[in-house]
Amino acid sequence: MESFDILVIILSITLAVFLILAIVATVLFISFMKKMNKASETAQHAMQNVEAATGSLKRIADGTLIAGAVTAAWKKFSKTKRS
């Protein structure tokens, strides 16, 4: 065996090892990205729930303000008529 043959064997083994490592790293990266996608979907769903709750609270607050204004006006005019 010449040194050229030994060099070819070493380079072939090195290439095979790096190829296997690249395949494993790619599979791990794809699984990580799938998990991140699920996490972002969960965060988006939670954000939509918070937006819905905020909208409900805003509608309740608007109704409360209107009711408070009507009540204040009612009290003001009812006191004026009684006096």
C-alpha positions as CSV (number, residue, x, y, z in Angstrom):
1,M,0.0,0.0,0.0
2,E,1.3,3.3,-1.0
3,S,0.8,6.6,0.9
4,F,-1.7,7.7,-1.7
5,D,-4.0,4.7,-0.9
6,I,-3.8,5.4,2.9
7,L,-4.7,9.0,2.2
8,V,-7.7,8.0,0.2
9,I,-8.9,5.7,2.9
10,I,-8.5,8.4,5.6
11,L,-10.3,11.0,3.5
12,S,-13.1,8.5,2.7
13,I,-13.6,7.7,6.4
14,T,-13.5,11.4,7.3
15,L,-16.1,12.2,4.6
16,A,-18.4,9.4,5.8
17,V,-18.2,10.6,9.4
18,F,-19.0,14.2,8.4
19,L,-21.8,13.1,6.2
20,I,-23.4,11.1,9.0
21,L,-22.9,14.0,11.4
22,A,-24.6,16.4,8.8
23,I,-27.5,14.0,8.4
24,V,-28.0,13.8,12.2
25,A,-27.7,17.6,12.6
26,T,-30.2,18.1,9.8
27,V,-32.7,15.8,11.4
28,L,-32.3,17.4,14.8
29,F,-32.7,20.9,13.3
30,I,-35.9,19.9,11.5
31,S,-37.4,18.4,14.7
32,F,-36.4,21.6,16.6
33,M,-38.0,23.8,14.0
34,K,-41.2,21.7,14.2
35,K,-41.3,22.2,18.0
36,M,-40.7,26.0,17.5
37,N,-43.6,26.1,15.1
38,K,-45.9,24.4,17.6
39,A,-44.7,26.8,20.3
40,S,-45.4,29.8,18.0
41,E,-48.9,28.5,17.2
42,T,-49.6,28.1,20.9
43,A,-48.4,31.6,21.6
44,Q,-50.5,33.0,18.7
45,H,-53.6,31.1,20.1
46,A,-52.9,32.6,23.6
47,M,-52.6,36.1,22.0
48,Q,-55.9,35.7,20.3
49,N,-57.5,34.6,23.5
50,V,-56.1,37.7,25.3
51,E,-57.3,39.9,22.5
52,A,-60.8,38.4,22.7
53,A,-60.8,38.9,26.5
54,T,-59.7,42.5,26.1
55,G,-62.4,43.2,23.6
56,S,-65.0,41.8,26.0
57,L,-63.7,43.9,28.8
58,K,-63.8,47.0,26.6
59,R,-67.4,46.3,25.7
60,I,-68.3,45.8,29.3
61,A,-66.4,49.0,30.3
62,D,-68.2,51.0,27.5
63,G,-71.5,49.7,28.8
64,T,-70.6,50.6,32.3
65,L,-69.6,54.2,31.3
66,I,-72.8,54.6,29.4
67,A,-74.8,53.3,32.3
68,G,-72.9,55.5,34.7
69,A,-73.6,58.6,32.5
70,V,-77.3,57.7,32.2
71,T,-77.5,57.1,36.0
72,A,-75.8,60.5,36.7
73,A,-78.1,62.3,34.3
74,W,-81.1,60.5,35.8
75,K,-80.1,61.5,39.3
76,K,-79.4,65.1,38.2
77,F,-82.8,65.6,36.5
78,S,-84.7,63.7,39.2
79,K,-83.3,65.9,41.9
80,T,-84.1,69.0,39.8
81,K,-87.8,68.0,39.3
82,R,-88.3,67.2,43.0
83,S,-86.9,70.5,44.2
